[in-house]
């Protein structure tokens, strides 16, 4: 384990803001977690688990200890002719996990390619993309309570997954560090091609019988074309969740705006937050060095010297304008610290 004091977080999160943490602990082995938590009990200061820092907006220095889990390992828990269950260490980079599985022909997460972050963070927001959500493949997970040090197994149902939501963002927010996740994948993949432009891209490439490798390559290409590289322009990907509204509310909205972009959802109708933001003329707008990306209005960016408060104020103005025009309040997907 490596513990640093007054650690700059500038390179530790993708918005690249100039904040620091009082302490920064990097854990390379799972057995290092419990001793660290025991030692921190006497400090009585806040804890923050930080993976790749790809879904967080800092607005000030962090006065406590930031914990980063670097544990590695992908092992087989169970396997038969139809599928396989994997134990994945929480410190694994998520896209490395996807690449590992696709290379071996194990399907189920190929649509989740190139989503930034660590495996341990993936259940927190029930990561999803192109018609697939983590909850579809997660069997269970192992986590440790940050205060008591008690380890616990959470089943899929225990996680209370929703759209970009889990119990770790609601009732248990900030209380657990996820050590390992268990994924149930299939050896006989059923491809999901009808979300976004996956099918069109495959057809453009002349691929009529796609494999999970083809799907991964197309998804990576689409994501790279739509989202700015945080190494070049600071951002945290989609800043807002796509809102889900009642069917009757949607029908009223559609009567006013027939071109509204929407998707079916078990709880009603999911709207494109990007469409709502663009219709409010925010695409490409800047407020100093805080701005809305010119190609993807769902992404707020730091053009160099923005502060966390400036980005947060820009997000607030966007929310208010969407609410005023459409009667819909956008919710941040990014965690505000």
C-alpha positions, 0 to 999 in steps of 0.5 A: 500500500502507498499512502501520500499526503497532500496529494494533487488530484489533477491527474487523478480525475478526468476533469483535470481540476487543480484540487488535492486530497489530504491523504491518498491511499493506493491499495494493490492487494485486497488484504491491505484494505482492512488494515488501512480502514482500521488505521483510519478509524482514529482519524475521524475524517471523510473517506472517498473511493476513487477509481479512474476519476472518470465520473466525478467533479471536485469543487474543493480540496478533499479534507480526508483520505481518497482510496484507490483500489488497484487490485488485479485478477480475473478468475473462473468461478464456474463454467459449462458449455453454455456460459461462464461466471468470472470473479473480477477484482475491483481494481481492474480497468473495466475496458480491459475486462471487456477486451479480455472477455471478448477475446475469449468469446464470452458475450454479454458485455461487448456493448459496454466497451470503452466505458471508463472506470474500474470494475469495482465502480461498475455496479455503483451506477449500473453502467450501461450503453447501447441497450445493455446494463451491468445488472444483466450480467452481474451475479453478485459482488463482495464489498467491505464497509468503510466504517466497520470493516465488515465484508458483505456479499450483495446479490443482484437483487440486493443492489437494487439496480435502476437506470444509472442507479444502485443502492450504493448511490442511495441508501448506502452511498459512500459506505462501501468499497466494492472488492470483487464483482461476479459476472455471468457471461454466455458462450452463445451470445445474442447480439444487441444491435438495434440501439444507437448506430451499431447496426448501421456501422456494421452494414457500412463495414459489410459485416452481415454475420457480426461477432462480439468482436465486431460489436466491440470494435464498432462500439469503440469507434462510435464512442471515440467519434462522439466523446472527447478524449479526457487526456486532451479536453477535461471531461467526465463523459455524460454529465446528465442522466437521460430522464425517464418520464411517464407515458402520458407526459411523453405523449404530451411532449411529443404532440409539441415536439414530434421530433423528440428523441426517445427510447422505451423504458420499463418505467415509462419513456426515456428521453435523450438528455442530449436532445433536450440540451441541444434544443435549448441552444447549449451545444458548443456554448462556453462560460469562460473555460467551462463549456458544453462540447460542440459535438456532444451536448451531454458532455461538459468540458474543462477547456483548460482553467475552469474551476469546479464551481464554474462547471457546476454553475454551467450545469445548473444553468442548463438544468434550469433552461431545460426545466423552463422549456420542457418541464423536465429536471435533468439529474447529474450522472457525475458525482459532485464532491 
